[in-house]
Amino acid sequence: MDAQNPYPDSPIAPNTPPAGKPSNNKAGLYLKLLIALGVLSAILLITTLVFSSKAFIKGGQLEDAQNAGITSGKQAQKDLDEKAALELAGKDLRTYTAPDMAGSFQVDVPKSWSLVVTPEASSNTITGIAMPDFVDTKQGIYALQFALKEQDYEAAKKPFDKLASDPNPLKNKVKKEEITVSGIKGFRYTGQVSSKIANGTVVLVPIRDKTFIIQTDDNTKYLAVYNAIVQNLSLKP
């Protein structure tokens, strides 16, 4: 018999864990702590992602608002420029009347613009160029050109129709629309009307066996005045 254990056969023995090993209670506590930390980390990560997404969306909305403001400002300035040009065209115009042999049509141009007209008596046709200040006939790009051409109407508009009907959207840079000028139906072409004119407008109308053409080669600078001139045209069919 062991002198230090008076009950050697007792089934009840002291519940003492082995030295150097944690108890089951401590292990469970550690596990719960790890799970809690994991859940907390997940919550923090989700919260961060949510706020980051909101900040990104707000940033995108701010950029869209800024872009909209810039576009609106540009349009407002364009409207003011066009209004000023129309007021100028309405107050400061002089009328050019073509000779009888060219049909006596009338074109209004601003008084401050120079006008060069070249008649062709042999064909009863005429060509005119108008520019602010002075006309440089070698410039090639003009504020206003007009002409009575000895050319069939369908033949005259054929190259413009071709530009406006190109099925390739990358090449089709001309818009075609019907227009009535001085009571005569014709067509208006806007856009890249030639290889040298990237943004111009051309109007063609039939005059008996001839074609009247009037155009501006720069919509950005002259479209408002051009529209006023076309509206005031006087043609004799």
C-alpha positions in Angstrom: 0.0 0.0 0.0 1.2 3.4 -0.9 1.7 5.4 2.4 0.7 8.7 0.7 -2.6 7.3 -0.8 -4.9 5.9 1.8 -7.4 4.8 -0.9 -5.5 3.0 -3.5 -8.5 1.2 -4.9 -10.8 4.2 -5.0 -12.2 4.9 -8.5 -12.2 8.6 -7.7 -8.8 10.2 -8.4 -7.8 13.8 -8.3 -8.7 15.6 -11.7 -5.3 17.2 -12.2 -4.3 17.9 -15.9 -0.9 17.0 -17.1 1.7 19.5 -16.4 2.4 22.0 -19.3 -1.0 21.4 -21.2 -4.0 23.9 -21.2 -7.3 22.8 -19.9 -10.3 22.2 -22.1 -11.9 25.4 -20.8 -9.0 27.5 -21.9 -8.8 25.9 -25.3 -12.5 26.7 -25.9 -12.0 30.3 -24.8 -9.1 30.8 -27.2 -11.3 29.3 -30.1 -14.1 31.6 -29.3 -11.7 34.6 -29.2 -10.3 33.7 -32.6 -13.8 33.4 -34.1 -14.8 36.7 -32.6 -11.7 38.4 -34.1 -12.4 36.8 -37.5 -16.0 38.1 -37.5 -15.0 41.6 -36.4 -12.3 41.7 -39.2 -15.0 40.6 -41.8 -17.3 43.3 -40.6 -14.6 46.0 -40.8 -13.7 44.8 -44.3 -17.3 44.9 -45.5 -17.8 48.4 -44.0 -14.6 49.7 -45.6 -15.7 48.3 -49.0 -19.2 49.9 -48.7 -17.9 53.3 -47.8 -15.2 53.1 -50.6 -17.9 52.2 -53.1 -20.1 55.1 -52.0 -17.1 57.5 -52.3 -16.3 56.2 -55.7 -19.9 56.6 -56.9 -20.0 60.2 -55.4 -16.7 60.9 -57.1 -18.1 59.7 -60.5 -21.3 61.8 -60.0 -19.2 64.9 -59.2 -17.1 64.3 -62.4 -20.3 63.9 -64.4 -21.7 67.1 -62.9 -18.5 69.0 -63.7 -18.6 67.7 -67.3 -22.2 68.7 -67.7 -21.4 72.2 -66.4 -18.6 72.6 -68.9 -20.9 71.4 -71.8 -23.7 73.7 -70.6 -21.2 76.6 -70.4 -20.0 76.0 -73.9 -23.5 75.8 -75.3 -24.5 79.0 -73.5 -21.5 80.8 -75.0 -22.3 79.5 -78.4 -25.9 80.7 -78.1 -24.7 84.1 -77.1 -22.3 84.2 -80.1 -25.0 83.2 -82.5 -27.5 85.7 -81.0 -24.9 88.5 -81.4 -24.2 87.4 -85.0 -27.9 87.4 -85.8 -28.3 90.8 -84.3 -25.4 92.1 -86.4 -26.8 90.4 -89.5 -30.2 92.0 -88.9 -28.9 95.6 -88.3 -25.9 95.8 -90.6 -26.8 94.4 -94.0 -26.5 95.5 -97.6 -28.2 93.8 -100.5 -26.4 92.6 -103.6 -28.6 92.3 -106.7 -27.4 90.1 -109.5 -27.7 91.4 -113.1 -30.7 90.6 -115.2 -28.7 88.0 -117.2 -28.1 86.0 -114.0 -31.8 86.2 -112.9 -31.6 89.3 -110.6 -31.4 87.2 -107.4 -30.6 89.1 -104.2 -28.2 88.2 -101.4 -27.9 90.2 -98.1 -24.4 90.4 -96.6 -23.0 92.3 -93.6 -21.9 95.8 -94.5 -18.5 95.3 -92.8 -17.8 92.3 -95.2 -16.0 92.6 -98.5 -17.7 91.1 -101.5 -16.2 90.0 -104.8 -18.5 89.0 -107.6 -17.5 87.5 -110.9 -20.1 87.3 -113.7 -19.8 85.0 -116.7 -21.8 86.7 -119.5 -21.3 83.8 -121.9 -23.2 81.4 -119.6 -25.4 83.8 -117.8 -23.8 82.7 -114.5 -22.2 84.4 -111.6 -20.0 83.7 -108.6 -19.6 85.6 -105.4 -17.3 85.4 -102.3 -17.8 87.4 -99.1 -15.5 87.7 -96.1 -15.1 89.9 -93.0 -12.6 92.8 -93.8 -11.3 91.6 -97.2 -11.4 88.7 -99.6 -8.3 86.7 -100.4 -9.4 84.6 -103.4 -6.4 82.3 -102.8 -7.5 81.5 -99.2 -9.8 78.6 -100.2 -12.0 78.8 -97.0 -14.6 81.5 -97.0 -17.4 82.9 -94.8 -19.8 83.0 -97.7 -19.8 81.7 -101.2 -22.7 81.8 -103.7 -23.1 81.0 -107.3 -25.6 80.5 -110.1 -24.1 77.6 -112.0 -25.0 76.4 -115.5 -25.4 72.9 -114.2 -28.4 70.6 -113.9 -29.8 70.4 -110.4 -29.6 66.7 -110.0 -26.0 66.6 -111.4 -25.0 69.5 -109.0 -26.2 67.7 -105.9 -25.1 64.2 -106.8 -21.6 64.5 -105.1 -23.2 65.8 -101.9 -25.9 63.1 -102.0 -23.1 60.5 -102.2 -21.3 61.9 -99.2 -24.6 61.9 -97.2 -25.5 58.3 -98.1 -22.3 56.5 -97.3 -23.3 53.4 -95.4 -20.1 53.5 -93.4 -20.8 55.7 -90.3 -17.1 56.5 -90.0 -17.1 58.0 -93.5 -20.6 59.5 -93.5 -20.0 62.9 -92.0 -22.6 64.9 -93.9 -26.2 65.5 -92.9 -28.8 66.0 -95.6 -32.2 67.7 -95.1 -34.9 69.4 -97.2 -35.1 73.2 -97.1 -37.3 75.8 -98.8 -35.5 79.0 -99.9 -37.5 81.9 -101.3 -40.4 79.6 -101.9 -38.2 77.0 -103.8 -37.6 73.5 -102.4 -34.0 72.4 -102.3 -31.5 70.5 -100.0 -29.2 71.5 -97.3 -25.9 69.6 -96.5 -24.1 70.0 -93.3 -20.7 68.6 -92.2 -17.6 67.6 -94.1 -18.8 68.7 -97.5 -15.4 68.4 -99.1 -11.9 67.2 -98.4 -10.9 70.8 -97.5 -14.1 71.8 -95.6 -14.4 69.8 -92.4 -17.4 71.6 -91.0 -19.4 73.6 -93.6 -22.9 74.0 -94.9 -24.1 74.0 -98.5 -27.6 74.8 -99.8 -28.6 73.9 -103.4 -31.9 74.9 -105.1 -33.0 74.6 -108.8 -33.3 77.8 -110.8 -34.8 76.9 -114.2 -32.1 74.9 -116.1 -29.4 76.1 -113.6 -28.5 75.5 -109.9 -28.1 78.2 -107.2 -25.5 77.3 -104.5 -24.8 79.1 -101.3 -22.4 77.9 -98.7 -20.3 78.7 -95.7 -17.0 76.9 -95.2 -16.8 77.4 -91.4 -19.9 76.6 -89.3 -18.1 77.5 -86.1 -17.5 81.1 -87.0 -20.2 82.0 -89.6 -23.2 79.6 -89.3 -25.5 82.1 -87.5 -24.9 84.8 -90.1 -25.1 82.3 -92.9 -28.5 81.1 -91.7 -29.8 84.7 -91.6 -28.5 85.3 -95.2 -30.2 82.1 -96.5 -33.4 83.0 -94.8 -33.4 86.5 -96.5 -32.5 85.2 -100.0 -34.6 86.4 -102.9 -34.6 84.1 -105.9 -36.6 84.1 -109.1 -37.6 80.6 -110.3 
